[in-house]
């Protein structure tokens, strides 16, 4: 793939987690999360994007979200469980995206707020239709999904580089 290849980044926040007496990293999905994760997977499938790579936080709730969501996809992308996604700032997530090999066309990141919402906001210098207004209005709840497109290499990912193509939450549908 060349440096002017169009690419897409889908940003998925984990589904609703439970609050048992365990470390934050070990929190499992709540019942609602187990319902919303497959719905997020169906929305991912509806985008028609064939992801080359999924980067998933190592936290239990993100791993469970991905396990349920990926079952709805027609094609399972290569998955990397990346501890640096957990509790990452937008800058740390951009640095992680910058490490992505350029043979990866489209990437899915399964992570946490506030980092995932802030990353969608920061990357999106432009937006299609009412996607930005809807994202700003709902605040990126659990199982929310944003799709951002950009042209260039992964090393060129920086604030404002992309266009917010799509935004979805389980509550909207």
C-alpha positions in Angstrom: 0.0 0.0 0.0 1.2 3.4 -0.8 1.4 6.5 1.4 -1.7 8.0 -0.3 -3.8 4.9 0.5 -7.2 5.7 2.1 -7.5 4.0 5.5 -10.1 3.7 8.1 -9.9 3.5 11.9 -12.9 2.1 13.8 -12.9 3.1 17.5 -15.1 0.8 19.7 -15.6 1.5 23.4 -16.0 -1.7 25.4 -19.6 -2.6 26.3 -21.2 -1.9 29.7 -19.1 -3.5 32.5 -20.1 -4.7 35.9 -18.7 -3.4 39.1 -17.7 -6.5 41.2 -15.0 -6.3 43.9 -12.1 -6.8 41.5 -9.3 -4.7 40.1 -10.5 -2.3 37.4 -8.6 -4.3 34.7 -10.5 -7.4 35.7 -14.0 -6.1 35.5 -16.3 -8.3 33.3 -19.2 -7.2 31.2 -22.6 -6.6 32.7 -25.7 -8.3 31.3 -26.4 -5.2 29.2 -22.9 -5.3 27.9 -23.3 -8.9 26.8 -26.4 -7.7 24.8 -24.8 -4.6 23.3 -21.5 -6.1 22.2 -23.0 -8.3 19.5 -25.1 -5.3 18.3 -21.8 -3.3 18.0 -20.4 -6.3 16.0 -23.4 -6.2 13.7 -22.9 -2.4 13.2 -19.2 -3.1 12.4 -20.3 -5.7 9.8 -22.8 -3.2 8.3 -19.9 -0.8 7.6 -18.6 -3.3 5.0 -15.1 -2.6 6.3 -12.8 -5.7 6.2 -10.4 -4.9 9.0 -6.8 -6.1 8.6 -6.0 -5.7 12.3 -7.9 -5.4 15.6 -6.0 -3.8 18.6 -7.8 -4.7 21.8 -7.0 -3.6 25.3 -6.0 -6.5 27.6 -8.8 -5.6 30.1 -11.4 -8.3 30.7 -14.3 -6.1 29.6 -12.6 -5.2 26.2 -11.6 -8.8 25.5 -15.2 -9.9 26.3 -16.7 -7.1 24.1 -14.4 -8.2 21.2 -15.2 -11.9 21.7 -18.9 -11.2 21.3 -18.6 -8.5 18.6 -16.3 -10.4 16.3 -18.8 -13.3 16.0 -21.0 -10.9 14.0 -18.3 -10.1 11.4 -18.0 -12.0 8.1 -14.2 -12.1 8.5 -12.1 -12.3 11.6 -9.2 -9.8 11.5 -5.8 -10.6 13.0 -6.1 -9.5 16.7 -3.5 -8.2 18.9 -4.2 -7.8 22.6 -2.3 -4.6 23.5 -1.8 -3.6 27.2 -0.9 -0.1 26.2 -4.6 0.5 25.0 -5.8 0.2 28.6 -6.1 3.6 30.3 -4.4 5.2 27.4 -4.5 8.9 26.6 -5.3 10.1 23.1 -1.6 10.9 22.6 -0.6 7.4 23.7 -3.2 5.9 21.3 -1.9 8.0 18.4 1.6 6.8 19.2 0.3 3.2 19.1 -1.4 3.9 15.7 1.8 5.4 14.4 3.5 2.0 15.0 1.0 0.2 12.7 2.7 -1.3 9.6 1.6 0.3 6.4 0.4 -3.1 5.0 -2.6 -2.6 7.4 -5.3 -0.8 5.5 -8.2 -0.7 8.0 -7.8 -1.0 11.8 -10.2 -1.6 14.7 -9.3 -0.4 18.1 -11.3 -1.7 21.1 -10.6 0.4 24.2 -11.8 2.7 27.0 -13.0 6.1 27.7 -12.0 8.9 28.0 -9.2 8.0 25.6 -11.3 6.4 22.8 -13.8 9.3 22.7 -11.1 11.9 22.8 -9.2 10.1 20.0 -12.2 10.1 17.8 -12.7 13.8 18.5 -9.0 14.8 18.0 -8.5 12.8 14.8 -11.6 14.1 13.2 -10.8 17.5 11.5 -13.9 17.0 9.4 -17.1 15.0 9.7 -19.8 13.8 7.4 -23.4 14.8 8.0 -24.4 15.0 11.6 -21.9 12.5 12.9 -19.9 15.1 15.0 -23.1 16.6 16.5 -24.4 13.1 17.4 -21.1 12.1 19.0 -20.8 15.4 20.9 -24.4 15.0 22.1 -24.1 11.4 23.4 -20.6 11.6 24.8 -19.5 8.1 23.5 -21.3 5.7 25.8 -20.4 2.1 26.3 -20.3 0.0 23.0 -20.2 3.3 21.0 -18.5 3.1 17.6 -16.8 5.8 15.5 -15.2 5.4 12.1 -12.6 7.8 11.0 -11.0 7.8 7.5 -7.7 9.4 6.6 -5.2 9.2 3.7 -1.6 8.5 4.3 0.7 6.2 6.2 0.0 5.2 9.8 3.0 7.3 10.8 1.1 10.3 9.5 -1.8 9.9 12.0 -2.1 13.1 14.0 -4.7 15.4 15.3 -7.1 16.7 12.6 -6.0 14.2 9.9 -9.3 12.4 9.5 -12.9 12.6 8.6 -15.5 11.2 11.0 -17.5 9.0 8.7 -19.9 7.2 11.0 -20.9 7.3 14.7 -23.2 4.7 16.3 -24.4 3.8 19.8 -26.6 0.9 20.9 -29.1 3.3 22.3 -29.7 5.0 19.0 -30.9 1.8 17.4 
